[in-house]
Amino acid sequence: MAPLASAQAETRTGYAVIEVDSGKVLLARDVRAPYIPASVAKLPAALVILDRLPAETRFTTRLLSSGSIDKKGVLQGDLLLVGGGDPSLVHEDLQQMAKALAQAGVKKISGRFLYDGSAVPSLPAIEPRQPDDASYNPPLGGLAVDSSRFLVRWPKGKDGVSKAATGGEIPLAPAGLVDLPASFTSGDKWLPVKDPGLFAASVFAVYARQEKITLPTPQAAPQTAPAGSSATTTTLASHTSEPLPTLLRDGLYYSNNMMLETLALQATASATPAEAGGKINAAVQQMLPNVAWSKTSFVLHNASGLTDQSQMTPGQCAALTAHAATAAFHGVAVKPLLRGRKLDPFMADDPGASPLLRTKTGTMFYARALSGILTTATGKDLAFCIMSDDAEQRRLYDALPFDSRDDARYRDPAKAWLKAAREQEEALVKEWYGKF
């Protein structure tokens, strides 16, 4: 199979194909050269998370009180919203917790409304080298809702003039919760929130008001001791996540950066995504000691792949995928957690129990990776990885100011490059399906 078209002469492509049962390498091209893995980095991160955390791990968000409720429905004390590091919490969960608070008889509180996200280190963004207004680069913390993103709308009046920005599904003014881009004044846009804990508490307060509960302005809980650690607190409501394998399956399916980073910080007891990436590096190399690793060819700077600084070779990527095809951690098989796909139409979702393809993709402008497990026409399982990039074009794109990267002059050629990379992947995978 030829590489990408000659119009993209700087593009390079490497791949490896491994027979899962025997471990035999069937095809190899440029397998020792490092490439940008992008979101394929989520695969080794998922292996380490499954290895480090029990399969039954769940994360609980709690609503606590530091006092009793009197006959008038006044909570005599503080109300505390305490995050448990749940990366799957959504605003509907907070709505149900507000309903539970009303059912407990609370109408008002005499003390403070506190929030605590200290279960996970608080960080302003996943990757500082990525745009700070990108919804895929949100802040991290132990109390976060809707992946720390807020849908902001700029509705237009009858005169065609944009009105003030409003929340999307959540009736909440975005001012102070997100940085509103000056260049965007109409339509809808997902934005990362500034403070995950404050945003979650503000969303909860909206739903509390709908239940006719009056709350004061939310405040961050003092960190002299973890909020809710006192024996005098009482749980008024809680929400518990799905078990860890379900969270990882969803995180891989939707390629949710915040999900993988939050889980990795907890699984590796790390303070930053970079520290977690380093621990994942070491753990994966211990997991697969016979693979050719090196400090320059296998480098993970975080768990999500949201960086062009991470490196992985096609050979390493295929070996990790082959391991995922048969590995199980704490009784949980990895293969079913990967997204099921069809061969025709290529990469269309296949929700069945035995799809021909299970994959993880990685996509950045001028960097593309596809790892997967392919069941061939003869019934063989093949683990493969295809990696392509154009280092010079990626360097030039990274040098652009953030506010210029949406310019069609730069985006359109990058999208055309990705389209060609995907077409090449389709041709290769279909060729391997028939060949083996």
Secondary structure, DSSP 8 states (H G I E B T S, - for coil): ---S-GGGTT-EEEEEEEETTT--EEEEESTTS-B--GGGGHHHHHHHHHHHS-TT---EEEEEESS-B-TTSEESS-EEEE----TT--HHHHHHHHHHHHHTT--EESS-EEEE-TTS--BS-S-TTS-TT-TTS--B-SS-SGGGEEEEEE-B-TTS-B---EESSS----BTTB---TT--SEEEEEEBS-HHHHHHHHHHHHHHHTT-B----EE--TTS-TT-STT-EEEEEEE---HHHHHHHHHHTT-HHHHHHHHHHHTT-SSHHHHHHHHHHHHHHHSTTS---TTT-B-SSSS--SSS-BB-HHHHHHHHHHHHH-EETTEESGGGSEEE-TTTTT-B--SSS-SEEEEEEEETTEEEEEEEEE-TTS-EEEEEEEEE-HHHHHHHHTS-GGGTT-HHHHHHHHHHHHHHHHHHHHHHHHHHHH-
